[in-house]
């Protein structure tokens, strides 16, 4: 029976793959409802990603079609509502949250990351719970809710310590450094600052970014300027470049170089405006609304 079941599953998956091929090549309106009907044939296993999740990931990665991937994720969500499968629900909400985060809709991103964390907690997936907590913290940070972001990064740090996971702990620590700089808190706990610096010196990527914040927290503007130059020399994306311009503004403002500080803040505004324009070309919120409208019409 197992061999027959495996062959049926492979056949069904091949059928869905074939449909996805045509979908990617322009038959979007015709194929989407059929895909949604066939996804349930793929089946799922506890603690393993749904095959349909992998197909949607492939669509997102290979074709760059966030709107199409989101439609598939929403269909999977409907299938999982009646199942006791918190782990895969967590994976699903994690992906939907990432799409919203990438489109700078941080309120919706936080909502889905929170659902992901709750499901990972139910499934006792400590590592995934930690990652979802980090995502919630990042969404809070982008919403300018710095106090909540600090609480969530601190919670993620505790979870990472529980697993002795230096990578996850490092992510929490580096972001805590940035938050203490931006929040204007007068004093960071010294034991936390020392740990942040130790972690940054061990890390490779983004260590210079963190060391800029460490030096600012120590009020060492010359050292901060040195590490800023190292950070700028790295391969940065637009968001990183914007953050570095803001950091440069703070360094020059603290040093009393207000003309340079003004130049940096103007560059920061330019970069964030251009990032917003390019990111918001396709709205995940509109896609979600259209999906449910189409599902209602298709059901009728």
N, C-alpha and C positions, 0 to 999 in steps of 0.2 A: 504493500500500500504506500510505503514511503516513496518508493521509486516512481510510482504512477503520479503521486501528488507533486513530486519535484518536477516531472516532465510537464504537467499541466501548468504549474507555476511559471516555468521557463517560457512556455508557449504564450501564456497571458502577458508576461512581461515583455516579450518580443513584440506582441501586438501593440502594447502601449508605447514602446519605443518607436515603432513605425509611425504611429500617430503623431508622436512628438516631432519626428522628422518633418512631416508635412506641416505641422503647426509652425515650426521655426521658419519654414520657407513660404509663409504668407497666407495660410488658410486659417487664420486666427478665429474669425467669427464662427466658422462652420465647425471647427474641431474642438473648441473649448468645451461645449456641452457634452460631447462624446467622451472626451478625456475624463470629465468629472464623473460620468457614469461608470467608466472602466477602472478608475483608481481603486475601487473597493475590491476588485478581483485580485489585487496584488498581495493582499494579506499583510500581517505584521506579526512580529515576535517581541515579547517583553524584553526590554533592555537593548534592543537593536533598532536602528532607525527604520522607519517605514520605507519600503521601496519607492513609494510615491514621493516621499520627502527627498530621496536621492535624485529622482527625475526632476523635481522642481529646482533642486540645487544646481543640477546640470544646466537647466534652462537659464537660470540666473547667471551662472558662471560663463557658459559658452556663448549665449546669445545676448547677455546683458539686459535681458527683458525682465525688469523688476515688476512691471505691471502683470505680465503673464504668470510669473512665479507666485506673486501674491494671490492671484486667483486660484491657483492650485492649492496653496497653503490654506486658503479659506474653505475650500472644498474638503480638504483633509480634516479641518477643524470640525466640520459637520459630522463626518464619519466617527470621529473620536468622542463626540459628546456622550454617546451611549455606552462607551467602553471604559472599563476600569484599567486604564493604561496611563498612569501619571507620567511615566518617564518619557514616552513618545509625545504626550501633550506638552511636556516641558520643552522638548526639542523643537516642536512646532512653534510654540509661542516665542521661543528664542529667535527663530528665523524671521517671524513676522516683525518682532521688535527691531531686528537689525535693519530690515527694509525701511521702517519708519525712521530709525535713527539716521540712516544714510541720507534720508530726505529732510533731515533737520526738523522732523515733527517729534520733538522730544517728549511731549505729553503722552502721545499714543505709544511711543517707544517704551516709556516707563511703565505704562499700563500692561503691555505684553511681557516685558521683562519681569514684572512683579508676578504675573500669572505663571511664568516659567519657573521662577524661584519657588513658588508655592507648590507646584507639581513635583519639582525635584526634591523638596523637603518630604513630601508624602512618599516618594519612591526611595528615600534614603540615599540619594545621589549627592554626596557631600561636595565632590569636586564641581559638578554642574551647578549646584546651589551657590557655590562660591563665585563661579563665573557669572551667573545671573545677578548676584548681588553687586558685582563689579559693574555690570551693565546698567543696573538701576542707579548706581552712584554716578556713572558717567552721564546718564540722562538728566539726573538732578543737577549736576554741574552745568550742563548746557542750558538748563532752565534758570540758571543763576540762583538756584536754591542751594547755597554753599553749606549751610548748616546741615541740611539733610544729606548732602553729598559726603560731608565729613563723617557723619554717623554711619553711613552705609559703607564707606571705604574702611572705616575702623572695624565694622562688623565683618567685612570680607577679610581683613587682616587676621582677625581672630580665627575665622574658619580656615584660612590658609595655614596658620600656625598649628591648628589641630591636626592638619594633614602633613605638616612639615614640608610644605610645597613652597620652595623659594621663589619660583617664577610668579605664582599668584600673589605671594606676599610682596614681591618687588613691585608688581603692578599697583597694589594698594598703597605702598609706601611712596612711590614716585608721585602719584596723584595727590596724596595727602600733603606732600611738600608744596605742590602748586596751589592747593586750596588754602593752606595757611598763608601763603604769600598774597593771594588775591583777596582773601577775606579780610585782610587788614588786622588780624588778631595780633595783639601786642607781643605775645610770648607763646612759643610752641614748647611743649614739654621737652626738656633736654634729653631724656632717654629716647624719646621718639625721634628727635632730630639726629641724634647719634646713630640710631638704627637706620634712618633714611640714608645718611651719608655712607655708612658701611655697605648698605645694599647697592647704592649707586656705584661705588668703586668696584664692586664685583661684576656689575652688569656690563654688557657691551653696547647694545643699541639703547639709545636715549639716556645713557648715563650722563652725558654732558648736559642734557636738558635738566635733569634732576639736580646736578651739581650747581647749575645757575640758581635754582630755587634755594638750595642749601646755603649758598653764599649770601643770597639776599636775606635769608632768615638770620644769618649771622651779622648782617649789616656790613658785609665786606664787598663793596660795590666794584672795586678794581678786580678782585678775583671773579666776581659774577660776570664782569665784562669779558674776562679771559675765557671762561667756559661758554659764554654766549657765542664767541667767535668759533669755538670748536663745534658747537651745536649747529651753527649756520652752515658749516662746511659739510655736514652730513647730508644724506639723501632725504630731504624733507618733502612731505606733500604740502598742499596749499594750506590745510588746517594747521599743520605744524609751523609753517612760515608765519601765519597770522599770529599764532601764540608767541613766537619768538619776537615779532615786532612789538607785541604788547609788553613782553618782558623787557625788551630794550628801552621802551618808554619808561618803565618803572625805574630801571637802573639810572637813566639820565635824569629823571625827575628827582630821585634821591640824591644825585650828585650835584643838583643845582643847574644842570645844563638844559634849560627849559626850551631853547630853540631846537636842539636835537630831539628832546622828548616830544615836541610837537610834530616834528617830521616823522618820527616812528609811529605816533598814534594815527597820523594821516594814512600811512602805509597799512597799518592794521585795519582801519576802516575800509580802505580800498579792497584789500584781500578778502575780508569777510563779506563785503557786498558782492564781489564777483563770485565767491563761493556760493552765496545764497541764490544768486540768479541761475547758476549752472545746475544746482541741486534741485531746485523747485520746479524744473521744467515739467516733470511728471509727478503728480500728487498721488501718493499711496492712498490718501483719504478718499479722493475721487474714485480711484480704482475699486476700493472697498464698497463704496456706495453703489457704483455701477454693477458690481458683481451681484449684490443682493437683489437689485432691480432685475437683472437678467435672469437670476435663478427663479424669481417669482413668475416672470413671464414665461420661462421655459416650462415650469411646473404646470401652468395653465394650458 
